[in-house]
Amino acid sequence: MGKTRIAVGVLGAAVGVAVALAGHAGADAIEDGWPYGTDTFMGAPGYIDGTSWTNKGGEQFGPIGTSYGDYIATHTYQGADDWYTAHQSTFYVPFFYSSEHTEVTGLLDDSAGYPSVGTVIDTTNLFEFDTHVVGLVNLFSNTVINDPDLGYASQFIMWPVFTNTFLITEDGMKDLVGVPGQQFTLFEIPFTDASGGADASDAGDMFAQLLAELAAIET
């Protein structure tokens, strides 16, 4: 509870700074600087090289299981264009619950500009079922991405009718709501100053502090 109060307090302060600067902010969309996307099924970028797994392990308790290991992600499917290394751990109860924790441990190619080393991607799924049309899907999913250099995003999905994506970057704060075929902005608060009429350094400091608080809550 204490951590939650701290995060809410920092979030409120960040909103206050953002509102003060909003009148001087640039016109670029906040999500333009977020390379992980804001559409459905936001997650770890690239493709897992299935032959690259090391340090694999896990436990099985009847249908319930855990697994972990290190892998190399590539830019393209079954490609040789290695991108980054990551550690992944999972917990699953078939057709009911699964969670996946991924942490980027190294960059093999930084040309894309992301992910940053230390980026954490956490995904939780509930109620997996077979649609007989698009295969297995999860009725409820929640994904959190915390990139120490680029920002933070949390995405909740109720398939196939609703998506909510909350995003914080050094450029601002935004909340997007999606329904089939459309996406709406619930709110958008810029942090940056394009006109030179206001000092956005306070917002940048608040952004860094907010990310630190969010990371502390997750640990």
C-alpha positions as CSV (number, residue, x, y, z in Angstrom):
1,M,0.0,0.0,0.0
2,G,2.9,2.4,0.8
3,K,4.4,1.9,-2.6
4,T,1.0,2.5,-4.2
5,R,0.6,5.8,-2.4
6,I,4.1,6.9,-3.5
7,A,3.4,6.1,-7.1
8,V,0.1,7.9,-7.0
9,G,1.7,11.0,-5.4
10,V,4.5,11.1,-8.1
11,L,1.9,10.5,-10.8
12,G,-0.1,13.5,-9.5
13,A,3.0,15.7,-9.5
14,A,3.8,14.6,-13.0
15,V,0.3,15.5,-14.1
16,G,0.7,18.9,-12.5
17,V,4.0,19.7,-14.3
18,A,2.5,18.4,-17.5
19,V,-0.5,20.6,-17.3
20,A,1.7,23.6,-16.7
21,L,3.7,22.8,-19.8
22,A,0.8,21.6,-22.0
23,G,0.2,25.0,-23.6
24,H,3.7,25.1,-25.0
25,A,4.0,21.5,-26.1
26,G,4.6,20.2,-29.6
27,A,2.1,18.7,-31.9
28,D,3.8,15.3,-32.4
29,A,1.8,12.3,-31.0
30,I,3.3,11.0,-27.8
31,E,3.1,7.4,-29.1
32,D,5.4,8.3,-32.0
33,G,8.4,7.9,-29.6
34,W,7.2,4.6,-28.3
35,P,8.5,1.8,-30.6
36,Y,6.7,-1.0,-28.9
37,G,3.3,0.1,-30.4
38,T,0.0,0.8,-28.8
39,D,-2.2,-1.7,-30.7
40,T,-3.4,-5.0,-29.4
41,F,-0.9,-7.6,-28.1
42,M,1.9,-5.3,-27.2
43,G,4.9,-7.3,-26.2
44,A,8.6,-8.2,-26.5
45,P,9.8,-7.1,-30.0
46,G,11.2,-9.4,-32.6
47,Y,11.2,-13.2,-32.8
48,I,12.7,-15.9,-30.5
49,D,15.4,-18.0,-32.1
50,G,14.3,-21.4,-31.0
51,T,17.8,-22.9,-31.4
52,S,19.3,-20.2,-29.1
53,W,17.9,-21.3,-25.7
54,T,20.4,-21.8,-22.9
55,N,20.1,-22.3,-19.1
56,K,16.7,-23.8,-19.6
57,G,14.8,-25.4,-16.7
58,G,11.4,-25.6,-15.0
59,E,9.1,-27.6,-12.8
60,Q,5.9,-29.6,-13.5
61,F,3.2,-30.2,-10.9
62,G,0.6,-32.1,-12.9
63,P,-0.9,-29.7,-15.4
64,I,0.7,-26.7,-13.7
65,G,4.2,-25.8,-14.7
66,T,7.0,-23.3,-14.6
67,S,9.8,-22.7,-17.1
68,Y,12.8,-20.4,-17.5
69,G,15.7,-19.8,-19.8
70,D,17.8,-17.4,-21.9
71,Y,17.3,-16.8,-25.6
72,I,18.3,-14.6,-28.5
73,A,15.7,-12.5,-30.3
74,T,16.0,-11.7,-34.0
75,H,14.6,-8.9,-36.1
76,T,12.9,-11.3,-38.6
77,Y,11.2,-14.6,-38.3
78,Q,13.7,-17.5,-38.5
79,G,16.3,-14.9,-39.4
80,A,20.0,-14.7,-38.7
81,D,19.8,-11.0,-37.8
82,D,20.3,-11.3,-34.0
83,W,18.9,-8.4,-32.1
84,Y,19.1,-8.8,-28.3
85,T,19.4,-11.4,-25.6
86,A,16.8,-11.9,-22.8
87,H,15.9,-14.0,-19.8
88,Q,12.3,-15.4,-19.7
89,S,10.4,-17.1,-16.9
90,T,6.8,-18.4,-17.1
91,F,4.1,-19.9,-14.9
92,Y,1.0,-21.5,-16.4
93,V,-2.2,-23.3,-15.5
94,P,-3.6,-24.7,-18.8
95,F,-6.6,-22.8,-20.2
96,F,-6.9,-20.7,-17.0
97,Y,-3.9,-18.6,-16.1
98,S,-0.4,-17.8,-17.4
99,S,2.3,-15.2,-16.6
100,E,5.5,-14.4,-18.5
101,H,8.4,-12.3,-17.3
102,T,11.0,-11.2,-19.8
103,E,14.1,-9.0,-19.1
104,V,16.4,-7.8,-21.8
105,T,20.0,-8.7,-20.8
106,G,22.0,-7.5,-23.7
107,L,22.0,-5.8,-27.1
108,L,23.5,-7.5,-30.2
109,D,22.3,-4.9,-32.6
110,D,21.3,-1.4,-31.5
111,S,20.3,-0.1,-34.9
112,A,16.6,-0.1,-34.0
113,G,17.1,2.1,-31.0
114,Y,15.3,-0.3,-28.7
115,P,14.8,-2.2,-26.5
116,S,17.1,-0.8,-23.8
117,V,19.2,-3.2,-21.6
118,G,17.1,-3.8,-18.4
119,T,13.8,-3.5,-20.2
120,V,11.2,-5.6,-18.4
121,I,8.1,-7.0,-20.1
122,D,5.4,-8.7,-17.9
123,T,2.3,-10.4,-19.4
124,T,-0.5,-12.0,-17.5
125,N,-3.3,-13.9,-19.3
126,L,-6.6,-15.3,-18.0
127,F,-9.1,-17.8,-19.5
128,E,-7.5,-19.2,-22.7
129,F,-9.9,-20.7,-25.2
130,D,-10.0,-21.9,-28.8
131,T,-12.0,-19.7,-31.1
132,H,-11.8,-22.3,-34.0
133,V,-11.2,-19.2,-36.2
134,V,-8.0,-17.6,-35.0
135,G,-6.8,-20.4,-32.7
136,L,-6.2,-20.1,-29.0
137,V,-6.7,-16.6,-27.5
138,N,-7.0,-15.2,-23.9
139,L,-10.2,-13.6,-22.7
140,F,-8.2,-11.2,-20.5
141,S,-4.6,-10.1,-20.9
142,N,-2.5,-7.4,-19.3
143,T,1.0,-6.4,-20.4
144,V,3.4,-4.0,-18.8
145,I,6.6,-2.8,-20.5
146,N,9.1,-0.7,-18.5
147,D,12.0,0.5,-20.7
148,P,14.4,2.5,-18.6
149,D,15.3,4.8,-21.5
150,L,12.1,5.1,-23.4
151,G,9.2,4.9,-21.0
152,Y,6.5,2.8,-19.5
153,A,3.2,1.3,-20.9
154,S,0.5,-0.8,-19.5
155,Q,-2.1,-2.5,-21.7
156,F,-5.3,-4.3,-20.7
157,I,-7.2,-6.4,-23.3
158,M,-10.6,-7.9,-23.0
159,W,-10.7,-9.9,-26.3
160,P,-12.1,-9.1,-28.7
161,V,-14.1,-6.0,-27.6
162,F,-11.9,-3.7,-25.6
163,T,-8.3,-2.5,-25.2
164,N,-6.9,0.2,-22.9
165,T,-3.3,1.3,-23.3
166,F,-1.7,3.7,-20.8
167,L,1.7,5.2,-21.9
168,I,4.3,7.5,-20.3
169,T,7.4,8.7,-22.1
170,E,9.6,11.7,-21.8
171,D,7.2,13.4,-24.3
172,G,4.1,13.0,-22.2
173,M,1.3,10.8,-20.9
174,K,-1.5,9.3,-22.9
175,D,-4.3,6.8,-22.5
176,L,-5.8,5.1,-25.5
177,V,-9.1,3.1,-25.7
178,G,-9.7,0.6,-28.5
179,V,-12.8,-1.1,-29.7
180,P,-13.1,-3.2,-32.9
181,G,-12.0,-1.1,-35.8
182,Q,-11.3,2.1,-33.9
183,Q,-9.0,3.6,-31.3
184,F,-9.7,6.8,-29.2
185,T,-7.6,9.0,-27.0
186,L,-9.0,9.2,-23.5
187,F,-6.5,11.8,-22.5
188,E,-3.1,13.2,-23.6
189,I,-0.8,15.4,-21.6
190,P,2.4,16.5,-23.3
191,F,5.6,17.0,-21.2
192,T,7.9,18.5,-23.9
193,D,8.2,22.1,-25.0
194,A,8.5,22.8,-28.7
195,S,8.1,26.5,-28.6
196,G,10.9,27.4,-26.2
197,G,8.3,29.3,-24.1
198,A,8.6,27.0,-21.1
199,D,11.2,25.0,-19.3
200,A,10.4,21.3,-19.6
201,S,13.3,20.1,-17.5
202,D,11.2,19.7,-14.4
203,A,8.9,17.4,-16.4
204,G,11.8,15.3,-17.5
205,D,13.0,14.9,-13.9
206,M,9.5,13.9,-12.9
207,F,9.3,11.4,-15.7
208,A,12.5,9.7,-14.5
209,Q,11.3,9.7,-10.9
210,L,7.9,8.2,-12.0
211,L,9.6,5.4,-13.9
212,A,11.8,4.6,-10.9
213,E,8.6,4.4,-8.6
214,L,6.8,2.1,-11.1
215,A,9.9,-0.1,-11.3
216,A,10.0,-0.3,-7.5
217,I,6.3,-1.4,-7.4
218,E,7.0,-4.2,-9.8
219,T,9.8,-5.7,-7.7
